[in-house]
Amino acid sequence: MIDFHTHTLLSDGVLVPSELVRRAENIGYRAIGLADHIDSSNLEMVLKAVLKVARDLNRFQNTFVIPGIEITHAPPRQIPELVDEARKLGAVLVVVHGESPVEPVAAGTNLAAIESGVDILAHPGFINDTEARLAAQKGVRLEITARHGHSLTNGHVAKTAMQVGAKLVINTDSHTPDNLITRARALQVLIGAGLAESHAEIVLKNNQELLEICRRRFPGS
């Protein structure tokens, strides 16, 4: 499994990064992205900690740790500033918390994230065709999620992305260790979102493709 969207106790997860990574490695994870929730109040602090622990763990464990952040509930007009700052501070992976149907995310968040060229727009809810088409053009990946609640619109996201050629990735948005999944479970989630098995395999290949990009951005870690 390659999973770009997980949380530790640096935000609202329950485990220190080392334990989360170890538990992921134990069930066969090849790579894991640490993408704790940030806004302007904690971006620098969280990213500094995640960069350090990722470098440390990558010296000793086989599961590749990707240091990232998830911009969460920031005003849409502030998102470009936060993306730029995160990149300058060394974020290997930038995720934005999309317009999930189960949280009061500000309207315009999906579009602001896509226009800012983030790596992943997480659980983008009822993303529209125009936004998804722009994501395809800008190389922003749309997330199919295994997370309860956010997954309610997986079918819509999958259908919309397929219609306009936007790339999909699958993540867990893990907050607790039981949220981690195997590759087999990931396939079930993708097929449950309405994708044919062949298309589900393509999504898993998209995860692999993004992993290779992250490795190039974080060499020698």
C-alpha positions as CSV (number, residue, x, y, z in Angstrom):
1,M,0.0,0.0,0.0
2,I,1.1,3.6,-0.8
3,D,-0.9,6.0,1.3
4,F,-0.2,9.8,1.2
5,H,-2.8,11.0,3.7
6,T,-2.4,10.2,7.4
7,H,-2.4,12.0,10.7
8,T,-0.3,11.8,13.8
9,L,-0.6,13.5,17.2
10,L,1.1,16.5,15.6
11,S,-2.6,17.3,14.7
12,D,-5.6,15.1,15.5
13,G,-4.1,11.6,15.1
14,V,-3.5,9.4,18.1
15,L,0.0,8.1,17.5
16,V,3.5,9.6,17.3
17,P,4.9,9.3,13.8
18,S,7.2,6.5,14.6
19,E,4.4,4.2,15.8
20,L,2.1,5.0,12.9
21,V,4.9,4.2,10.5
22,R,5.8,1.0,12.3
23,R,2.2,-0.1,12.2
24,A,1.9,0.7,8.5
25,E,5.1,-1.2,7.8
26,N,3.8,-4.2,9.7
27,I,0.8,-4.5,7.3
28,G,2.9,-4.1,4.2
29,Y,3.0,-0.4,3.5
30,R,5.6,0.6,0.9
31,A,5.2,4.3,1.6
32,I,3.3,6.6,3.9
33,G,2.7,10.3,3.8
34,L,2.5,12.2,7.1
35,A,0.1,15.1,6.3
36,D,-1.1,16.6,9.5
37,H,-3.6,19.4,9.6
38,I,-2.2,22.9,9.4
39,D,-3.1,26.5,9.0
40,S,-1.0,29.6,9.4
41,S,-0.7,29.0,13.2
42,N,1.2,25.7,13.0
43,L,2.6,25.2,9.5
44,E,6.2,25.9,10.3
45,M,6.2,23.9,13.6
46,V,4.5,20.8,12.1
47,L,6.5,20.7,9.0
48,K,9.8,21.1,10.8
49,A,8.9,18.1,13.1
50,V,7.6,16.0,10.2
51,L,10.7,16.6,8.1
52,K,13.0,15.6,10.9
53,V,11.1,12.4,11.8
54,A,10.9,11.4,8.1
55,R,14.6,11.8,7.6
56,D,15.2,9.8,10.8
57,L,12.8,6.9,10.0
58,N,14.0,6.6,6.4
59,R,17.4,5.8,7.7
60,F,16.2,2.8,9.7
61,Q,12.9,1.4,8.1
62,N,11.9,0.2,4.7
63,T,8.6,2.0,4.5
64,F,9.4,5.3,2.8
65,V,8.1,8.3,4.9
66,I,6.9,11.3,3.0
67,P,6.8,14.6,4.9
68,G,3.8,16.7,4.0
69,I,1.0,18.8,5.3
70,E,-2.8,19.1,4.9
71,I,-4.1,22.6,4.7
72,T,-7.3,22.4,6.5
73,H,-10.3,24.9,6.7
74,A,-8.1,27.8,5.7
75,P,-10.0,30.6,3.9
76,P,-9.8,29.9,0.2
77,R,-8.1,33.1,-0.6
78,Q,-5.3,32.2,1.8
79,I,-4.6,28.8,0.3
80,P,-2.2,30.0,-2.4
81,E,-0.1,31.7,0.3
82,L,0.0,28.6,2.5
83,V,0.9,26.4,-0.5
84,D,3.8,28.6,-1.4
85,E,5.0,28.8,2.2
86,A,4.8,25.1,2.6
87,R,6.8,24.5,-0.5
88,K,9.5,27.0,0.6
89,L,9.7,25.3,4.0
90,G,10.4,22.0,2.3
91,A,7.1,20.2,2.2
92,V,7.5,17.2,-0.1
93,L,3.7,16.7,-0.4
94,V,1.0,19.4,-0.2
95,V,-2.6,18.2,0.4
96,V,-5.6,20.4,0.8
97,H,-8.7,19.4,2.8
98,G,-11.4,19.5,0.2
99,E,-15.1,20.3,0.3
100,S,-16.2,17.1,2.1
101,P,-19.9,16.7,2.5
102,V,-19.5,16.0,6.2
103,E,-17.7,19.2,7.3
104,P,-18.5,22.9,6.8
105,V,-15.5,23.5,4.4
106,A,-15.7,27.0,2.8
107,A,-17.1,27.1,-0.7
108,G,-14.3,27.8,-3.2
109,T,-11.7,25.6,-1.3
110,N,-11.6,23.0,-4.1
111,L,-11.0,25.6,-6.8
112,A,-8.4,27.5,-4.7
113,A,-6.5,24.3,-4.1
114,I,-6.5,23.2,-7.7
115,E,-5.5,26.7,-8.9
116,S,-2.6,26.6,-6.4
117,G,-1.3,23.3,-7.9
118,V,-1.4,21.2,-4.8
119,D,-0.4,17.5,-5.1
120,I,-3.7,16.1,-3.8
121,L,-7.1,17.5,-3.2
122,A,-8.4,15.3,-0.4
123,H,-12.0,14.1,-0.3
124,P,-13.3,16.8,-2.7
125,G,-17.0,16.1,-2.1
126,F,-19.3,17.2,-5.0
127,I,-16.5,18.6,-7.1
128,N,-17.8,19.9,-10.4
129,D,-16.8,19.2,-14.0
130,T,-15.0,22.5,-14.4
131,E,-12.9,22.0,-11.3
132,A,-12.1,18.4,-12.1
133,R,-11.1,19.4,-15.7
134,L,-8.8,22.1,-14.3
135,A,-7.3,19.5,-11.9
136,A,-6.5,17.3,-14.9
137,Q,-4.8,20.2,-16.7
138,K,-2.7,21.2,-13.7
139,G,-1.8,17.6,-12.6
140,V,-3.7,17.9,-9.3
141,R,-4.7,14.4,-8.1
142,L,-8.2,13.9,-6.7
143,E,-8.6,11.6,-3.7
144,I,-10.7,8.5,-3.3
145,T,-10.8,8.0,0.4
146,A,-11.2,5.0,2.7
147,R,-12.3,7.4,5.5
148,H,-15.8,7.0,6.9
149,G,-17.9,10.0,6.2
150,H,-15.7,11.6,3.6
151,S,-16.1,8.5,1.5
152,L,-19.8,9.3,0.9
153,T,-19.0,11.1,-2.3
154,N,-16.4,8.6,-3.6
155,G,-18.7,7.5,-6.4
156,H,-19.2,11.1,-7.6
157,V,-15.5,11.9,-7.4
158,A,-14.6,8.8,-9.4
159,K,-17.2,9.3,-12.1
160,T,-16.4,13.0,-12.5
161,A,-12.6,12.4,-12.7
162,M,-13.1,9.6,-15.2
163,Q,-15.2,11.8,-17.4
164,V,-12.6,14.6,-17.7
165,G,-9.4,12.6,-17.4
166,A,-8.4,13.8,-13.9
167,K,-6.0,11.5,-12.0
168,L,-7.3,9.7,-9.0
169,V,-5.3,8.4,-6.0
170,I,-6.5,6.4,-3.0
171,N,-5.7,7.3,0.6
172,T,-6.9,6.5,4.0
173,D,-6.9,9.8,5.9
174,S,-5.9,7.7,8.9
175,H,-6.2,9.1,12.4
176,T,-6.0,5.8,14.3
177,P,-4.1,2.7,13.5
178,D,-7.2,0.7,12.6
179,N,-7.7,3.2,9.7
180,L,-4.7,1.8,7.9
181,I,-5.6,-0.6,5.0
182,T,-4.0,-3.2,2.8
183,R,-3.7,-3.0,-0.9
184,A,-6.5,-5.5,-1.2
185,R,-8.8,-3.3,0.9
186,A,-7.8,-0.3,-1.3
187,L,-9.0,-2.2,-4.3
188,Q,-12.3,-2.9,-2.6
189,V,-12.8,0.8,-1.9
190,L,-12.0,1.8,-5.5
191,I,-14.3,-0.8,-6.9
192,G,-17.0,0.2,-4.4
193,A,-16.6,3.7,-5.8
194,G,-17.9,2.4,-9.1
195,L,-14.6,1.8,-10.9
196,A,-13.9,-1.2,-13.0
197,E,-11.1,-3.4,-11.6
198,S,-8.9,-2.3,-14.5
199,H,-9.5,1.4,-13.6
200,A,-8.9,0.6,-10.0
201,E,-5.5,-0.8,-10.9
202,I,-4.7,2.4,-12.7
203,V,-5.5,4.4,-9.6
204,L,-3.0,2.3,-7.7
205,K,-0.5,3.0,-10.4
206,N,-1.2,6.7,-9.9
207,N,-0.2,6.3,-6.3
208,Q,3.1,4.7,-7.5
209,E,3.7,7.5,-9.9
210,L,3.3,10.1,-7.2
211,L,5.5,8.1,-4.9
212,E,8.3,8.3,-7.5
213,I,7.8,12.1,-7.7
214,C,8.1,12.3,-3.9
215,R,11.3,10.3,-3.8
216,R,12.9,12.7,-6.3
217,R,11.8,15.6,-4.1
218,F,13.2,14.0,-1.0
219,P,16.5,12.3,-2.0
220,G,19.0,11.0,0.5
221,S,16.5,11.1,3.4
